[in-house]
Amino acid sequence: MSKQIISVSSAETGQLGVWHLKRFWAHTLARRTGQPTESAENDWRFNNILLNGLGLPLEETLGYLLQAAPDFAEFEHWILGKNEGTIAPEQIERLNSIFSGQPYGETLRAHLREIDAHENVLSAADLRFWEENGYVVVREAVPREQARATERAVWEALDMDPDKPASWYEKPIGKGIMMNFYHHPTLRANRQSMRIQKAFAQLWRTPDLWATTDRTSFNPPETPNLPFQGPRLHWDMRLQPPFHFGTQGLLYLCDTPAEQGAFCCVPGFHRRLEQWLADLPAGTDPQRVNLDAQAVPIAAQAGDLVIWHHFLPHGSSPNRGTYPRIVQYMNMYPVEFRESMASL
């Protein structure tokens, strides 16, 4: 006997009044029990926009749904909890405009005009550097004290003491150096920085972008008992055509010289990725090719943002300094972006 196909319209809403949310909830729980779902061409794109528009990390949200199997009212309550009890009306308006195909209202249009009119963050020289190297450093993307406040929030979340190195190794951080730390107010404030929004707008050539809700990272100095955990050079994109432009980014929360586990990448690889892949011997896994000799560490100060083209192999580096490398990952993308970093 065939199973019933789960079909929920994007227009069905609950207490929050957010389009597509009930469809996402129903389809995710259906997959949990192996029930088939009605699919639509725009589901992948809508799912990503939905989660990012509500400030929800993918892994955390799927983990909650698949483990707790909440009813829809419980799911909406959980979402409110992740947003300090309230979701701004303009956030919901923006989401519903996308899902219903209706134009933005005046408040949203005014905000996009504000970003468009903001003084350029990336100079002509910065943009030339980007074209050549595939990455750029945005100096003082957030004020230094704001970055340090975020660093303090990380220390508090980890229950570690920056003045007691022994405490840095007493408990697991998360998955390697990656922390599941997403919702602190200072993390949100960083994602809303006008300088950060403008820098991404210049690279994407549109102010109409959606901010991701990404992890933070804590990479302490390596020791004999805790050698470098990675991630080493890798890509977070599919390495099969068609290839699409995309960005990634991280915000340094403390001063990070090159030897302190700085972010590293292979400059200029965005201009030769496709040919490099085509020239690999048949059966070669590109993710296993060692490109370490070409990697360059990118040192920066607290409050500086590194944005890189996602065609660049990139990763962390061994921390041979005396203080952890602490960063917040962040990215922005337009509605039309279709390349996946993780399946939904």
N, C-alpha and C positions, 0 to 999 in steps of 0.2 A: 504493500500500500504506500503510495507516494505521500511525502510530507507536504503539509500546507505551506505555500509560499507566503512569506511575511512581506506585506506591502503597506507602508505607511507614507502618506503624502508629506512632503516638506512643509506644507501649509498647516499641518496639525500642530497645535501649540499647547502648552500647559500654563502653569502659573506665571512663569517668566515671560511668556509671550514671544519666545524666540523661535523663528522658523527653523526647520530642519533638525532641531534638537531631538524631537521625539523619534524621527526617522533614524537618526544616528544611534540613539539608545536602543531602539527595537532591533535594528539590524545587527548591532554588536552583540546583544544577548542571543539573537537567533543563531549567530555563528558559534556562540558558546555551546549550544545544544545541537549543532549540526543541522539546523533548519535552513532551507533555502530562502533567499531573499530576492525581491525584485531589485534589479540594478538599473542605474541610470548613468549615462555618460559623465555627468557632472558630479557624481557622488564623491569621488576621491577629492576633487577640488573643494567642494562644499564642506566635506568633513574637516579638511585642514583649516579652512577659513573659520568654520564654526569654533573649533578648539582654540585657535589663536585669538579670535575675536572675544572669546570668553576668558582668556588668560589661563587656559588649561594645557598642561603638558600632555603630550600623546601617551607616553608610557604610564604615567601616573593615572590618567583617566581610564585607559584600557585595563590597567591592573585593578582599579576599583570596580569597574563594571563586571569584569570576568570573575573576580573573586567574590564580590558581595552580591551580585545579581539583584540590584535594588529595583523597586518599582519606580515608575517615572517621577512621582512626587519626591521620593527619597533622593533620586539623582539630582533633581533641581535643587533640593535643599543642600546637597553636598557641594554643588557648584557655587551656591551663595556663600557657603562657608569658606571656599577657596578665594572668594572675592570680598572678604571682610563684611559679609552680610548684605552687600548691595552691588548692583550692576548699573552703571550709568545709562540713562535712557538713550544717549547718543550711540553707545556701543550696540544696543539692541536695534536701534534704527538703522545703523550701518549694516549690520548683519542681515536684517530683513530686507533692506534695499537690494542686496546682492542676491538673496535667495528668491525674492519675488520678481526680480528683473525691473524694479522701479528705480527711478533716479534718486540720488541723494537729496535730502532736504537742505535748506539754506545753512543751517548750523554746520553740517558736515562740509558743504562746499566752501564755507568761509574758512574752516580749519585748513582745508587743502590749499586755498589761496594764500593763507598765512605761511605755510611751509614753502610754497612756490616763491613768495616774495622775500623770504628770509635771505639774508646775505649768504653768499656761497661759502661753504665750509672748506671744500676742496678747491685749491687754486688751479690755474692752468697747468702749472708745473706738477701738482699732485696728480692731475688727470693724465698727463703724459707719462708719469711714473707708473700709474695704474696700467695703462695700455701696454707698457713695456714689460713690467714685472708681474702684474696680476695681483698685486696687493697694495695697500696704502695704509699709513698710520694717521689717524685723525687725532691730533694733539688736543688735550683738554676737551675731549668729547663730553665729559661731565666734569664739574669742578672737582679739584683734588680732594677736598673735604668730603664731598658726596661719595666719592670712590672709597675713601677711608671708612666712612660710615657703613658702607656695604661690607667692607672687609671685617669690621667689628661684628656685624650681624652674622657673618660666616663663622667667626670664632665662637660666637655664642651658640649658634646652631650645632657646632661640633662639640661644644663643651670642652674646648681646649684653651690653653693659655699661651698667647704669643711670646711671653717671656720665659716659658718653661718648655724647652724643646722636647723633653721626655714625654710630655703630654701629646705631642703630635703623632705618636706612634702607638698609643694605648688602645685604640679602637679602630675598626674599619671606617673608612671615609664614605664608601658607597660601592659603586662598581669601579674598582681601581681608584683613580683620582677623581672620579666624577661623583658629585653630590646631588642627591635628589632634594634640592633646596631651590624653590621657585617663587614663593608667594610673599616674601617679605616686602613691606612698603618701599624700602629703598631699592630693591630690585625692579619694582614697577616704575619708580621714578626714573631710573636709568633708562629703561626702555622708552620712556616718553620724552627723553631729552631732545630738544629741538635741534641741537647740533647733530645728534645721531640721525634723526629723521631726515635732516637736510642732506647729510653726506650720502645716505642710501638713495635719497631722491635724485641726487646728481648722477649716481652710477646707473640707476634704473631709468632715469630720464622721465620720471613721473613722481609726484608727491603722494599718489594714491597707493600706499603700501600697507601691508599687514605685518605687525611685529610678532615674532615667535616667542614662545615662553620656554626658554631653554634652561639647561642645568648651570650650576656653578661648578668650579673645580678647585681642588686643593692638592697641590703637588709638593710634598715636603722634601727636604734634602734626602738623597738616597743614603742608605746605610747598608752594612753587610747583611743585616737581617731583613731589610726592606729595599731591595734594588729597584731601579726604575721600572715602573709598572706599565708605561706607555700611556696613551696610544702612540705608537711610532707612526711613520709616514703612511698615509692611507688616503682614500677618497670616501666621501659620504654620499656619493652619487652613483647611479648606475653607469657602468663603463661600456654600454652598448648604444649605438645610435638609435634614434636621433638625439643629438646633443643640444642642450639649451643653456643659454646664459643663466648663471645663478651666483649668488653671493653667500658668504658665511662671515661671521665676525665674533670677536671676543673683546671684552673690556678688561683691561688690567686694573685690579683693585689695590695693588701695592706696587711700588717700584720694582722693576724686574730686569736686572741686567742679563746679558746673554747666557751666563753660566748658571742662572737661577731657574733652570727648567723652562726657559722662554719658548713661546710658540715658534715653530719653525716650518718652513715651506721651501719648495723648489721654485725660485723666481722664474717667470717667463714660461712655465710649463703649459700655461693655458693656450699659448700660441702653437704648441707642437703636440698636444695630447693626441689628437686624432691620428696624426701620421705615426706617432710613436706606437699607438695601439695597433695600427695596421701593419707595422714592421715587426711586431713580436712573433716569435716562432709559434706555430700552431699548437694549441693546447696550453699555452702559458697563462697562468693566472696573474694579471697585472698587479693585483694587490700584494703579490708575493715577490715582486721584483724589487731588489734593494737599490734605492735611490739616495741612501743616506749621504753619500759623498757630495751630492749636489745641494743638500739642504742648507738653509741659512737661518740662524736664530734671529728673531726680531725682538730686540730689547725695547722697552718703553717704560713710561712712568705711570703712576697711579692716576686713573682718569683718562688714559689714552686708549683709543679703540683701534684694533687692527681689523680691517675688512679685506677678505681675499676672494678671488674668483674661485668657484668651487671646482674648476678644472685642475687646480694646483694640488699635488700631493702635499699633505700637511700633517702635523702632529705635535705632540709635546716633545720635550727633550729632557735628558737626565738632569736633575737638579743637583749641581755640584757647588751650590752656594751655601749660605748659612741661614736662609729664611725661606719659607714656602713660596711657591708661585700660586697666587690666588686670582682667579678670573671669573667673569660672568660671560657666558656665551649668549649671543644675540644675533638676530638676523631679521631682514625685512624682505618682502617679496610682493609683487602685484597679483591681482585677482587671476590674471591669465596664466600664471606660472604653473607648469604641469610636471615638473621634474620632482621625483620623490626622494626624500632622505629616509623615509620609513613608510611601510605600507599601512593603510587604514582599511 
